[in-house]
Amino acid sequence: MRHSPPGAAPGALNIPADALSLNIHSFYYNEHEFHEAELHSLNDIRAQFESKPQMNHWFDIKGFSNKQFLENLADYFKIHRLQMEDVVNVYQRPKAEEYMGHVFFTSRVLAEKDVIIQNDQLSIFLGKNFVITLQDKYEDLLDPIRDRIRQGKGVMRRMSSDYLAYSLMDVVIDNYYPLLERLGDRLDDLQDELMSNPTRDALNRVLHIKKDLISLRRIMWSERDKMNDVLRSGFAEVCEATRVYFRDTYDHCIQLMDIVESYKEVTASLMDVYHSSVSNKLNQVMKVLTIISTIFIPLTFIVGLYGMNFSRVDPETGHFNPMNMPELYSPYGYITICIIMVVIVIAQLIFFLRRGGWRKASCFL
């Protein structure tokens, strides 16, 4: 169970039974140097943080199995238990909250695996000279940020910790672009498929993409609102020099929303294409069946007429009935009727050919 049970006390940490074991990786750096370490407890975090107060610290925490550690971490950094509850309940919408000298951010980390979008949560606490990230899984998309710290690329080491928090959220949003590109490529392929061979499986794939786009749209709206809160609320932990970068990420959110909306329109048009193609295919089938039925109507009439088998001589009275199908007793009756039916079929085919109906139906066949 991922959420706290109904009636639980606010701030209670409900740790899932399958939670991963604790893993702590830390960076501390300034413009001239950086250090990287594996930590194992809150005491290690406290020792590093208090021994290097002039440096920026990033504590990257993964795995929520140790409930006591999470509670002690909240106490040490003055994190409200409601915020820590949101960290553990990993289905929070993107948001930004300020409390007791730090800002709490949540972001949705999206990754595609086997055409299924995995939706995970990244929780970030930003303080004066520290950033804490918490995730319930070991895999993430943050390696580019780690490499920039290690290699000293750009302004990462020269900026304060709020720039690190921005960079973490920005890389999450930047990973939405390739995800949407892959969705767009699949929509292009589905459009060609629906035009040539509209199948139920193709329609189901369109509906699956539409469902993903609805989820993406909901995430994009929340991400945009979060960036807007950062720009307008005046968080003391976010300096003016970093707000420029947040404004750029805000623009990215708007661009992504535009892409999602356009793709939603494409999925709606593809559904119309499917129904139109199916309707056209059904019309072609009905045209073929109509032509076949039209050909066999006069033939059925003829064989039905001569299938009545009225007797020419009454078997009881022996009376002769000259009007009862005298051609039944003609020595050329059978071949004559066959020739007549063949001529009728040929005449109908010529008629349909000149009208173009048979040519269109034969193309379908």
URTAMO-V133337 format. One line per field, one symbol per residue. burial: I if it has 24 or more other C-alpha atoms within 12 Angstrom, else O. Layout:
# URTAMO-V133337
burial->???
This chain:
# URTAMO-V133337
burial->OOOOOOOOOOIIIIIOOOIOOIIIIIIIIIOOOIIOOOIOOIOOIOOIIOOOOOIIIIIIIIIIIIIOIIIOIIOOIIIIIOIIIIIIIIIIIIIIIIOOOIIIIIIIIIIOOOOOIOIIIIIIIIIIIIIIIIIIIIOIIIOOIIOOIIOOOOOIIIIIIIIIIIIIIIIIIIIIIOIIOOIIOIIOOIIOOIIOOIOOOIIOIIIIIIOIIOIIIOIIIIIIIIIIIIIOOOIOIIIOOIIOIIIOIIIIIIIIIOIIIOIIOIIOIIIOIIOOIOOOIOOOOOIIOOIOOOIOOOIOOOOOOOOOOOOOOOOOOOOOOOOOOOOOOOOOOOOOOOOOOOOOIOOIOOOIOOOOIIOOIOOOO
